[in-house]
Amino acid sequence: MKHRPGLLILCLAMITIPGLAAAQDGWYLRSNLGIAVAPGLTLDARDNDWSTRCDKLSNPGLGETSADECASVPPITGWTHEVGRGSGVQSVLALGYVWNNLRFEGEYLYRTTTYEPGEGESQVIDVVTQQKQQQELETIDGGLEDLLSHSIFANVYYEFQTNSRYTPYFGIGVGFSSTSLDYYGRFKRNDDPDAISTFEDPVRKARLAGTTTIGRHKLNDLLTAYQAVLGVDYALSDKVGIGAKVRWAKFSEFDDGEPWTQLRSHESSVGRGFDVIYYVSTDKLMMFGASLNMMYSF
């Protein structure tokens, strides 16, 4: 007889716990907060600059010295930057609907990531820039500092019923991401005029010595994205649950450009009626995330 209260409590628990955890069709609201990490990547950069000898602002009197050399538009020049891994935070707000073992969801994901400098050096990748490096440049530096993204995903999940408070699930999603990258690039010419072979005239060498080409902008692009998610929820009641999840997301190629902040220490122009624009692209944007979440069912 003394065991009956304990048996009664046990029976009630066995009835109640599955009832709390069982999936109920209907709407829910979910929020997440967690970390976001990203692997290192390569930035491919290019611009429509002309050679220093063809820059009318850096080389006054161009018509008498280099008319034939600068008669045609030069090819696009390029270089690369190696960027280290990144880390940051992610937060999520989502609205979804549960139907049997499936969960359909619209998700907004906010992410910030700060990248480390890459282990490799910035590299030139075309003959024109290589010649410029040999004749006048002593520093090529640049990379990516911060990433900020606002992403919208349409997700579908499959839930595994376990007859307990725990509900494991996995899912996939596709969407769009408005992404901005804080890029910086710096090209510095030799401080010693005698080390510059671009010109023979000592006055022109002195004018060019120590000048810099600098770019520092927040570049923006709208990317497509897809993701895979794995997680588990724990039912606190028939309305409220908490959980943890991990995700992997991949993004399409990023590409955007801006005029140089300064080109050879003057405006981003070569005196020919147009701006010199640099472009930065990468198809290596990826993230891994881990987060805790809370879900409320209506």
C-alpha positions, 0 to 999 in steps of 0.5 A, a space after each residue: 500500500 505504501 508504494 501506491 502514491 509512487 506508482 500513481 506519480 509514475 503513471 501520471 508522469 508517463 502520461 504527461 511527458 509524451 503529451 508535452 513533447 508530442 508535436 502539435 500542428 499549428 503556428 510557432 515563433 522561434 528565436 535563436 542566439 549563437 556564434 558564427 564562424 567562417 573559414 578563410 577565403 581568397 578575395 579576387 580584386 581587379 580594377 580599370 586603372 591605367 599604367 602610371 605612365 598613362 596617368 595624366 594626373 601623375 604624369 603631366 605633359 603626357 602628350 609629349 612623352 607617352 602618346 603611343 603607349 597610352 593610345 589604347 585602353 589597357 586590359 583589366 589588372 588584378 590581384 588577390 588577398 588571402 583572408 584568415 578565418 572569421 568569428 562572430 555572432 548570429 541571431 534569428 527570428 522565425 515564424 513557422 507551421 508544424 504539420 505532422 512531422 514536418 515543419 515549414 518556416 520563414 527565417 530571418 538571420 542576422 550575422 556579423 563576422 570579424 576576419 583575421 589577416 591571412 597567412 599568405 601575402 597579397 599576390 599580383 595575378 597579371 603581367 601589368 601589375 607585376 611590372 608595376 610592382 617591379 618598377 615602383 611598388 614596395 607594398 601590396 596589402 589588403 583584405 577583409 575586416 568585417 562581414 555583416 549580413 541580413 538573410 531570409 531563408 525558407 526552411 523545411 524540417 523533419 522531426 523525429 518523435 521520440 515519446 519524450 520531451 526531446 525532439 531531434 530534427 534536421 532541415 534544409 533552407 534556401 534564401 537570399 542574403 544582403 551582405 556587406 564586406 569591409 574591404 581595405 587595400 593599399 598599394 605604396 610606392 617606394 619612398 626612394 625616387 632612385 628605386 623607381 624605374 617607371 620614369 627616367 626624369 628625376 622630377 617625375 620620380 620624385 613626384 611619384 615616390 611615396 604615393 599610395 593607392 588606398 581603398 577602404 569601403 563597405 562593399 555590398 551585394 545580394 547573394 543567394 544562399 542555402 543551408 543545412 540545419 541539425 538540432 534538438 528541441 526540449 519541451 518545457 510545456 505544450 507551448 514553450 520549448 528550448 533547444 540547440 542547433 548547428 547550421 552550415 550555410 553557403 553563399 553565391 559569389 560576392 562582387 562589388 566595386 567602388 572608386 579608390 579612396 585615393 589613387 597614387 595620392 590623388 583622386 580616383 581618376 587618370 584624367 580621362 573623364 572617368 573614375 577608376 573603379 576597383 572590384 572585389 569578388 569571392 565565391 568562398 563565403 561560408 558559415 558554420 553556426 551553433 545557437 540556443 533557441 526558444 520556441 513558442 507555439 500558438 
